[in-house]
Amino acid sequence: MYNTQNNYYCVIMAGGLGTRFWPISKKAMPKQFLDPNGSGSSLLRQTYDRMARLIKAENIIVSTLREYHDIVKEQIPEIPEENILLEIYNRNTAPCITFAANAILQREPKAVMVACPADHLIENNDDFENAIKKALEYAEQNDELITLGIMPTRADVNFGYIQVAGGSKAIARGEVTKVKTFTEKPSKEIAELFINSGEFLWNSGIFVWKASLILEEIKTYAPQISDLWQGSSELEKFYGDCPRVSIDYAVMENTERASVIPARFKWADMGNWNSLFELLPKDQDGNAAKNCSHRLFKDDSGLLCIQQDKGKLVAVKGLKDYMIIDTPDALLICPREDSQIQDLLSELAMPQYEEYR
């Protein structure tokens, strides 16, 4: 256990619907409650165990939608009931963090909190723990909003990018440094410019700050959220009237208090199928397969193939950069490009497909 004090807290944000991971992730069981990498534990459980090595278990809070309460209790049976914050509607991370920071301040006015999503895959845990420790200690002594910046490995248009003040030299030092700019999901051309410059990191969406400070910044830059907060007894009204906005858009892109720690651990945001594709091992043609013990790939490249019936033979010929996701009630065959998947998923919202969502 790293922290023996009582003022370090963590909120694990587990209220997402996981729509971009359809058809494996569905409304009744979103991706954060699944085990996409075959570890034996759900993403939520992996996140909880990772944070429990750094922060006292009684100070780890899970924020989720009220309909997922029982799943959280099943996957983390030891969590106290008061450590499950139940959101009324999915309103993205800014309202979630407003709720969580206020709840934490009720317990500890000097709280320093980690806010982390429940749907990340992280390896090199020693590097992760060192980065969180550094962030907690810095945030306790400084009025800064700290994010962990991931060393980019490709020009991925699905991530946010952080330009570091001091550029590549500051990144190489690995110390806390000021953020120069945030850019959310740039075009492919812009992302390549970012990567080639050496001045940019991926925005991990993992934040560390004083609970009181983030509420001050939300009040300054997102009063449309803070003005609605009337305490946990008024959650129905708060979530009913709250805009759906991320903490990145609401605060981090506007504040002058944003700092970043360049992090070296291996990280994957399970926000889309491409993230899982990048993580999985590839064959000599760059194809990735999971649970496909019987497969025949011919003239394929960049293929992502996942199935839930391990006994089925999968035979594919001539596909490039496609994905095949086979579940008992749905089969998805689509280019891996995120815009193509989103176009298909928008059609899935039609009433005739409700039973498959």
Phi, psi and omega in degrees: 000124182285306188262123176257001176276179182248000188259006175262127182232164175219135168247124175264118184271109187232037184255008182288158181265346174063033187295329184285355176258015175296145011263003177284317176271125180229167185304323182287336182211080182292169191302328183295344179259008180253173181237076187291337182259009175067033183279342186098354178227149177292164176302320178299313182295320177300318180295316180299312181297322179297316182285333180291345174280350184243332189225144180305140183301324181290349179254011177259122183246141174248126175255126183210171174288149186300330180288350180256010181305312185293328178293318178300314181295326178291320184275334176231072187298337183278353184288132177295149182302322181289351178265008173251112177266125185257111176279148183279315179225159175283114182233020180073191196277334182295311175297322178301314182291326174301312179299310185293316181296320177295319179296320180292320180296332175297332181267322187212105182298338180256025185294138167250127189237145169263132173245117184223142175291156180268001188244031177257145169257127184228131173244178185056061186298330178298318178294321178298312182297321179296321179294318179293317178302313180300318181293317180298314182294322180289316181296328179294328185261349186223146178274070181231148173261113189255134171241152174270126179258130184265136176296117184287146179245353181197165179275078184269125183275359182268357182247159169276154182239141179245121172272126187267129173297128185097352172063213187296328179294320178293321178297317181297326179291331176075013181265169175298129180217159183289149174276135177269310178213154167248138173227121183267119173048071180287172174291167180300318181295316179293319179300321179294322175298318179300312182297315183293334181288333183076008184256002190240149173236157170285143174278113185286338187077011175257121187237151176223132182191165169292137179299321180293324183291317181295326178291324175298317182289325175296319178298324180286314190256344179221059181298338177296341175264308185297326181292340179277340186288118178237019180102165186292345178283350182244033184297324182301315179289318181302308182286331178293325184261349187288140172289156177268106186209144179278159176293334177297308180292318187291320188233305194298328179282352184244330186291153173264006184255013184280128174231163183222146171248117175295125185246149186249359182285157178281129191223140173220125175272114183281050180275343180201171184294329179298327178298317179291321178303316181296331184279327186285150175295151184244154171274187186294344179257009179078020178268143178241134181222144177226132182062024179249068183288337177243102183215151176227102178256126183230119178060034177253154173208147179063027184272136171250119181232122179227133176221155180259344174263097187293343182273354185275137173281131176249116179244122185224138179224132167079018179261141178233126178057042177251168173229141176233112181241114187247118177236169182302330184241004180205145176234122180250123174232116191198151171301147181288346180302129189298323181296326178293319180294317181298321178298318179293318182293331177296325176290330180296341180287351180295148186304326185292347181253010187304319184292346181260355184278000000 
